[in-house]
Amino acid sequence: MEQSRALERIEEILRESKTGVLSTAKNNVPNARYMWFYNDGLTLYAKTSDQSPKYDELDENPEVHVLLGFNDTENHAFVEINGRAERINNQETIDWLWEEKDEKFFGSKENPHLKVLKITPSAIKIMNDNQEPAEVNLL
């Protein structure tokens, strides 16, 4: 798959898939959890609490791995993303990402523990696509 088509396909999967797995590592031990993801182009965003273990794990190692996609359709395409996470405490970004369902976890978007992870990809692989697998290196 040529790179421009691969990028289009990646963005399509990112737009269609919101629930994925974020993996971090601390002391060389991996830790994975489901999260809701949002994208702006290839950049991913996820809401979190500054009291969660992942928040501290990123101090030691900001490199993350994300699995996103694979739904119950005929095409089981998903992406594997290697990237670097940074923690954002920006109310404008929180407002952009806020959904009614977030009240269950955070109470309100003014919760002082509500933070955003911004994940900038360095490499993305498209897997299980009906076409040939593709990898896009972004460094």
HELIX and SHEET records of a PDB file:
HELIX    1   1 GLN A    3  GLU A   16  1                                  14    
HELIX    2   2 PRO A   53  GLU A   60  1                                   8    
HELIX    3   3 GLN A   91  LEU A   97  1                                   7    
HELIX    4   4 GLU A  100  ASP A  102  5                                   3    
HELIX    5   5 GLU A  103  PHE A  106  1                                   4    
SHEET    1   A 7 VAL A  29  TRP A  36  0                                        
SHEET    2   A 7 THR A  19  LYS A  26 -1                                        
SHEET    3   A 7 GLU A  63  GLY A  69 -1                                        
SHEET    4   A 7 PHE A  78  ILE A  88 -1                                        
SHEET    5   A 7 LEU A 114  MET A 127 -1                                        
SHEET    6   A 7 THR A  43  SER A  49 -1                                        
SHEET    7   A 7 TYR A  38  ASP A  40 -1                                        
SHEET    1   B 6 VAL A  29  TRP A  36  0                                        
SHEET    2   B 6 THR A  19  LYS A  26 -1                                        
SHEET    3   B 6 GLU A  63  GLY A  69 -1                                        
SHEET    4   B 6 PHE A  78  ILE A  88 -1                                        
SHEET    5   B 6 LEU A 114  MET A 127 -1                                        
SHEET    6   B 6 ALA A 134  ASN A 137 -1                                        
END                                                                             
